[in-house]
Amino acid sequence: MTELIFHHEASRLPQAAPGVIPVLMYGAGPPGQGCGSIGGPVHTAVRRLGVGVPECAHDFLTIAMAVTAADTFVSRETAEGQTEAADGWTRDLRLRIPLENPAPWQPIRPLLEEALRFLSADMWTLEFLSNGPCRPSPMRRGARIKLDGHDGACLFSGGLDSAIGVLDLLSAGRRPILVSHSYRGDAGMQERVWGQLPVDVSRFAANAHPTSNLGYTNDVQMRTRSFNFLAYGTLVAATLAQRGFVPEPAELILPENGLIALNPPLTARRIGALSTRTTHPHFLGLMRRLLDEVGLPVKITTTPYDLRTKGEMLQKCADQATLAQIAAKTVSCGKWKRTGRQCGKCVPCIIRRASFHAAGMRDLTPYEPDNQNLAAVLPRKEDADDLMALALAASRLATTDIARWVGRTGPLPRDTNMRQALLDVAHRGMSEVKDYLTSLGLIPCASLPSISTVTSTSILTPSP
């Protein structure tokens, strides 16, 4: 077990010790060796809202900062390179988190732990304490975020799905505040797309900026990144509602295509902890319950995108003219920061490429030159794992038990109609991949190995 102890005053933190990581909350940097800090720039972003934010929403943000710190600072391997868990993945995490008002959170602690366990495949134990960080004072002048004239919030990552979602909303006369999780590198991509939208809308952007002096590589998988993203969106939406800018509950919109949200495993080796669940219907259902029970006036909305494939999102976008201008500037690749280009060969990139093919649109995305031709990737075994896994899954689609396949990543809704609709979108989404790879001559392909030999831990990750 690893214990993380948080406080917003460095003097109140204990000394680092084996199995104990002190973390300075909303701190500019680690206060000592073996310590971490998180959220340094976040309070500046919150102050820019120009009004006081709701207490409960700010405490949710503090919890999300703590979860992000744990996910980042606790490696899935020890410093010696040996796995800490018997299954080589699961971590046992105990967090002691001071809040401004822990009372509303105590009764729902088991629900929150359940949601986090589903999201990251770790064991979470949360302890909420009093005397936590207070809400920052609103900025009274300077670069404040304009809130009036907006009617909700929409997560905006700079990805293709989020760009389409915003274009649809603007075309329907909606005016959401865009909410961005702006890690280094992502911010520039987000601002580039934001600047080409046809209507001026405000944007809230923050970087959790976790830093540490732990002496080993941090966990970069960030299974809980969506939890932090939701906390940002909830803070903005709750502020709009409780400060009278919109009626309660305020809408928080998550534009994510149905295949990526469900994220069924491509092979038997890509199940459970090796499949991300950031927008899975079960996780979002737990989050809706959490917001209701803690009393935050926010409604999470995924419709209609949870029942559309990525290709259908492209095809049905209400502003095709603007989409044509910005589509190539959006990012789907999880590895683009390594070279400054989208790789073109990972699962999100291949699904992206298949979506353009399905929509009958030219894909002008500048993928890495060596990977522009996917057929040339296949002989390079070290680069072709995702491509082979997708080709295998797509080639077996006709004989796949879709309900069993999709159900392997998590429970589906009990409502029969919704359940079937989700199974249908998974099938249509993989059909887009199959059609695309078939058009390239990669299905059928005699050089594909048996499914048991595809061993990489690469996964279906949600587009940013």
SVG drawing of the C-alpha trace seen along z (x, -y; Angstrom):
<svg xmlns="http://www.w3.org/2000/svg" viewBox="-36 -45 52 63">
<polyline fill="none" stroke="black" stroke-width="0.4" points="0.0,0.0 1.1,-3.5 -0.2,-6.4 -0.4,-9.9 -0.9,-12.7 -2.1,-16.1 -2.1,-19.6 -2.0,-23.1 0.5,-24.3 4.0,-22.7 4.6,-23.0 1.7,-20.7 3.0,-17.9 4.9,-15.0 8.3,-13.8 8.6,-11.5 9.0,-7.8 8.9,-4.4 5.3,-3.9 4.3,-7.6 4.3,-10.4 3.6,-14.0 2.0,-16.2 1.6,-19.9 -1.9,-20.7 -2.1,-23.7 1.7,-24.1 4.2,-25.5 6.7,-22.7 7.6,-19.8 8.6,-21.0 11.3,-18.4 12.9,-15.2 10.4,-12.3 7.5,-14.8 5.2,-16.0 3.1,-19.0 0.0,-19.5 -2.4,-22.1 0.0,-25.1 -1.6,-26.9 -5.1,-25.7 -6.2,-28.3 -5.1,-31.0 -7.5,-29.5 -10.3,-29.3 -9.8,-33.0 -10.2,-34.0 -13.8,-32.9 -14.3,-36.3 -16.9,-35.0 -16.9,-32.8 -17.1,-29.2 -19.4,-26.8 -17.8,-25.2 -18.7,-21.6 -17.4,-22.0 -14.1,-23.3 -13.8,-20.4 -14.5,-18.1 -11.6,-19.8 -9.4,-19.2 -10.3,-15.5 -9.5,-15.3 -6.1,-16.9 -5.3,-14.3 -6.4,-11.4 -4.3,-12.8 -1.3,-13.1 -1.7,-9.5 -2.1,-8.2 1.0,-10.1 3.3,-9.7 2.8,-6.1 4.5,-4.0 3.1,-0.6 6.6,0.7 9.0,0.2 12.3,-1.7 13.9,1.7 11.6,2.4 9.7,5.1 5.9,5.0 4.2,4.0 1.1,6.1 0.6,9.8 -1.1,9.1 1.6,6.7 -0.8,3.8 -3.1,3.1 -1.9,0.5 -3.2,0.1 -3.6,-3.6 -4.7,-5.4 -5.3,-9.1 -5.7,-11.5 -7.4,-14.7 -8.3,-17.8 -11.4,-19.6 -13.1,-22.9 -16.2,-20.9 -15.8,-17.1 -19.4,-16.5 -21.1,-16.1 -18.4,-13.7 -18.3,-11.3 -21.5,-9.4 -20.5,-8.9 -17.0,-7.8 -17.7,-4.2 -19.3,-5.3 -16.3,-7.5 -13.9,-4.7 -16.0,-2.3 -15.8,-4.8 -12.1,-5.2 -11.5,-1.4 -13.5,-0.9 -11.6,-3.7 -8.0,-2.7 -8.2,0.9 -6.5,-0.1 -7.7,0.2 -8.6,-3.2 -9.1,-4.2 -10.1,-7.9 -10.1,-9.7 -11.6,-13.2 -10.4,-15.6 -11.3,-19.1 -9.3,-22.4 -8.6,-21.9 -7.7,-24.5 -10.3,-27.3 -11.6,-28.6 -9.4,-31.3 -10.7,-34.9 -12.2,-35.9 -10.1,-38.0 -11.6,-41.5 -9.7,-42.8 -7.5,-41.5 -8.0,-38.5 -11.2,-37.2 -13.3,-34.6 -16.7,-35.9 -19.5,-33.8 -22.6,-35.6 -24.1,-34.7 -23.1,-31.0 -25.6,-28.2 -23.5,-25.3 -20.0,-23.7 -18.4,-21.4 -15.2,-19.4 -12.8,-20.6 -9.5,-18.7 -8.4,-19.7 -9.4,-16.3 -11.6,-15.6 -14.6,-14.5 -14.6,-17.5 -14.2,-19.9 -17.2,-18.3 -19.3,-18.5 -18.6,-22.2 -19.4,-22.9 -22.7,-21.1 -23.6,-23.1 -22.7,-26.4 -24.7,-25.6 -27.7,-24.8 -27.4,-28.3 -25.8,-27.0 -23.0,-28.8 -21.0,-26.5 -18.0,-27.5 -15.2,-25.2 -13.3,-23.4 -9.8,-22.2 -7.3,-20.1 -4.2,-21.8 -1.1,-19.7 2.1,-21.1 1.8,-20.7 -2.0,-20.2 -2.7,-23.9 -1.3,-25.0 -3.4,-22.5 -6.5,-23.5 -5.9,-27.2 -5.4,-26.7 -8.7,-25.0 -10.5,-27.3 -9.3,-30.3 -10.9,-29.1 -14.4,-28.5 -17.1,-30.5 -18.5,-32.0 -16.6,-33.5 -17.1,-31.4 -15.1,-31.5 -12.7,-28.8 -11.6,-27.6 -8.2,-26.0 -6.0,-24.6 -3.0,-22.4 -2.8,-20.2 1.0,-20.2 2.0,-17.3 5.7,-17.5 7.7,-15.4 11.2,-14.6 10.6,-10.9 13.6,-9.6 11.8,-7.4 9.7,-7.7 6.1,-8.6 3.2,-6.5 2.3,-8.1 -0.8,-6.0 -3.1,-8.5 -6.1,-6.2 -7.8,-8.8 -7.3,-11.8 -11.0,-11.9 -11.8,-12.3 -9.8,-15.5 -11.3,-16.6 -14.8,-16.1 -13.9,-18.0 -12.9,-21.0 -16.1,-20.8 -18.2,-20.3 -16.6,-23.4 -17.5,-25.6 -21.0,-24.2 -21.8,-24.4 -20.6,-28.0 -22.8,-28.9 -25.8,-27.3 -25.3,-28.5 -24.4,-32.0 -27.5,-32.4 -26.1,-32.4 -28.1,-29.3 -31.0,-27.4 -30.2,-24.4 -28.9,-21.9 -26.2,-23.2 -25.3,-20.9 -21.8,-19.4 -21.4,-18.0 -18.9,-15.2 -18.6,-14.7 -17.0,-11.2 -17.8,-8.6 -19.5,-5.4 -16.7,-2.9 -14.0,-4.8 -16.3,-5.3 -17.1,-1.5 -13.5,-0.6 -14.0,3.2 -10.7,5.1 -9.1,5.9 -7.5,9.1 -7.6,11.4 -4.5,9.6 -6.1,6.2 -8.7,6.5 -9.3,4.9 -6.5,2.8 -5.1,2.6 -8.3,1.0 -9.0,-2.6 -12.6,-3.4 -12.5,-7.2 -16.0,-7.7 -17.4,-4.3 -21.2,-4.4 -20.8,-2.6 -18.2,-5.1 -20.3,-8.1 -23.3,-6.5 -21.4,-6.4 -20.3,-10.0 -23.9,-11.1 -24.9,-9.4 -22.1,-11.0 -23.0,-14.5 -26.6,-14.0 -25.9,-12.6 -23.4,-15.3 -25.8,-18.0 -23.9,-19.5 -26.4,-21.0 -24.7,-19.5 -26.1,-17.2 -23.6,-15.1 -24.7,-14.7 -23.1,-12.4 -26.0,-12.3 -26.0,-11.9 -22.3,-11.1 -22.3,-8.0 -24.5,-6.4 -22.5,-7.6 -19.3,-6.2 -16.4,-8.6 -17.2,-8.4 -20.9,-9.2 -19.8,-12.2 -17.7,-13.5 -20.5,-12.9 -23.3,-14.4 -21.3,-17.5 -23.6,-20.5 -20.8,-22.8 -19.0,-21.0 -17.3,-24.2 -15.5,-24.9 -14.9,-21.2 -13.0,-21.1 -10.7,-23.9 -9.9,-22.6 -10.2,-18.7 -6.5,-18.2 -5.5,-20.5 -7.2,-18.3 -5.3,-15.5 -6.4,-11.9 -2.9,-10.4 -1.8,-9.7 1.9,-9.7 2.1,-12.9 4.2,-14.8 7.2,-12.4 7.7,-13.8 5.2,-16.7 3.2,-14.6 0.4,-12.1 1.9,-8.7 -0.7,-7.4 -0.3,-3.8 -1.7,-3.6 -5.3,-2.5 -6.7,-6.1 -5.0,-7.2 -6.2,-4.2 -9.8,-4.7 -9.4,-8.4 -8.2,-7.4 -11.1,-4.9 -13.6,-7.6 -12.5,-9.9 -12.8,-6.9 -16.3,-6.1 -17.4,-9.7 -16.1,-10.0 -13.8,-12.9 -10.2,-13.4 -7.9,-13.0 -5.3,-15.8 -3.8,-15.0 0.0,-15.2 0.8,-11.8 4.4,-10.7 5.8,-10.2 7.0,-6.7 3.5,-5.7 1.4,-7.4 1.1,-4.1 -0.2,-1.6 0.7,1.3 4.3,0.3 3.9,0.4 2.8,4.1 6.2,5.7 7.8,3.6 6.8,5.9 7.8,3.5 5.5,0.8 2.6,2.9 1.1,4.3 -1.9,2.0 -2.5,2.4 -2.4,6.2 -4.7,6.2 -7.2,4.0 -7.0,6.1 -7.6,9.3 -10.5,7.9 -12.1,6.4 -11.6,9.6 -13.4,11.6 -16.3,9.2 -18.7,11.4 -18.4,14.2 -17.9,12.1 -20.5,12.2 -20.8,8.4 -22.6,8.5 -19.9,10.6 -17.1,8.6 -18.4,5.2 -19.3,6.5 -15.7,7.4 -14.8,3.8 -17.6,3.1 -21.4,3.4 -23.8,1.9 -27.2,0.2 -30.0,2.5 -32.4,0.7 -32.8,3.1 -33.1,0.4 -30.1,-1.5 -28.0,1.6 -28.8,2.7 -28.0,-0.8 -24.6,-0.7 -23.8,2.8 -24.9,1.5 -22.6,-1.5 -19.6,0.7 -20.4,3.0 -20.7,0.1 -17.5,-1.5 -15.5,1.6 -17.1,2.0 -15.6,-1.3 -12.2,0.0 -12.8,3.2 -13.9,1.3 -10.9,-1.0 -8.4,1.8 -10.0,3.9 -9.7,0.9 -6.0,1.0 -5.8,4.7 -4.9,5.5 -8.0,7.7 -7.7,10.5 -3.9,10.6 -1.9,13.8 0.9,12.1 -1.3,11.5 -0.4,13.7 -2.7,15.7 -4.5,13.6 -2.5,15.2 0.7,13.8 -0.4,10.2 1.1,9.4 1.5,5.6 -0.1,3.7 -1.1,0.9 -4.8,0.1 -7.8,-1.6 -7.3,-5.0 -9.8,-7.8 -9.0,-10.6 -8.0,-13.7"/>
</svg>
